């Protein structure tokens, strides 16, 4: 578990260059718009609860320290996802320990991109347990 926490802390260290690259990516996405509707479309991050059971292509992720995420560890993943056969992407966030753990192992394997989907199951105490799985399993 200590290796996992150390990995989270290390991945969450961001520099000004990382922030600049993120902003540049958003501006580049906006510049590709071909209509006022596309320029003004929502570009904020979604939470995995908003897109459960939807096949997605996971291109990569960043780990960030959380202020309000539902994470026992106070870290969350900002994942870049898209739909198969499409170039546009969105950022989806999750602080679920299972999701963070799976990202850790996938990164160690170096197997990107991955086709995934997010699932949620109600626990007996009324919480939603979130997970990231393969839609083919």
N, C-alpha and C positions, 0 to 999 in steps of 0.2 A: 504494500500500500504506500509505503514511503517513496518508492520509485515513481509511482503514479502521481503523487502530490508534488514531488520535485519536478516532474515533467510539466504539470499544470503551471507551476510558478514560473518555470523557464519559458514556456510558450507564451505566457501572459506578459512577459517583458516586451514592451513595444518602444520603438524609438520615434522621433519626429518624422523620420523617413517613412516608417510604416503608416503613420497617420496621413502623410502627404500622398503616399501611393493609394490609400483608400479613397481620399478625396478626389484624386486624379481619375480613378476608376469610375466614380460616380459621375463626374463631369463628362468623361468620354462616353458613358452610357447615355446621358442626356443629349449629347451632341449628335448621336446616331438617330435621334428622333426625326420623323419625316412629317409630323403634324403637330399642331398645338396640343391635341389630346395626348399624344405620346410624351411631349415635353412635360406636361402637367400630371402625368400618371404617378401614382404612389410608388415611392422607392424606399420606404422604410422597411426595416426588418420585420419578419413575421415570427411568431413563436410556433414551435412544432405543433402545439395544440390546435393551431389554425389550419393545419394541412395534414391531418392524420390520414393514413391509408391511401396516400397518393403516390404512385411511382415517380421517383425523382432521380436525377443524376447528381451525385455529390462530387463536386470538382475539387473542393479543398475547404479549409477552415482556419480560423484564428481563435486562440483562447484569450478571453478577456476576464479581468477581475470584475465581479458583479457587485452591484449596489442593491439590486432588488430581485435578482433571479431566484427561482426556486431550486437552489442547490445547497446541499449540505456542506459543500466545499467552498462556496462563495466564488466559484469560477463558472463561466459558461462558454459555450462554443458559438461563434458566429460562422455559420456554414454557408458556402456559396453553392446553391443548387439550381438546377434547371430541369426542363422536361426533355425527354429523349427526342432527338431530331430538331431541337430548337436551340438557337444561340443565346437568347435572353436568359438572364439569371436573376435570382433574388437571394437575399441573405435571410437565413432562418436561424433562430437562436434556440438553444436548450442548455440548461444547467443540470439535466438529469445525469446522475452518476453513471448509469448504464451507457448512455450516449457518449459521454466523455471517455469512458473506458474503452469503448469500441473505436473511437477516433484515435486514441493512443495506440492501440494495437494495429489498426489499419495504417497509421503513419509509420510504425516500425516495419511493417511489411512493404511499404512503398507501393501500394496498389491503388492508384488513382487514375481515372475517376471510378466511382462505384455506383451501381444502380441500387437505390435503397427506398424504403419508406418508413415513416414513423408510425408507431402504434401507441395506443394508450389503453390501460385497463384500470378500472376502479378497484381500489383496495377495500378491505373490509372496514377501514376507518374513514372512507370517503375521499381519499386522495386519488389522484390519477398517476399511475406508474407509467412513465414514458420510456420508449425503447426505439432503437433504430434497427431494422431488420432488412433482409433481402426479400424482395417480392417473389422470388422464385422458390423460397424455402417453405 
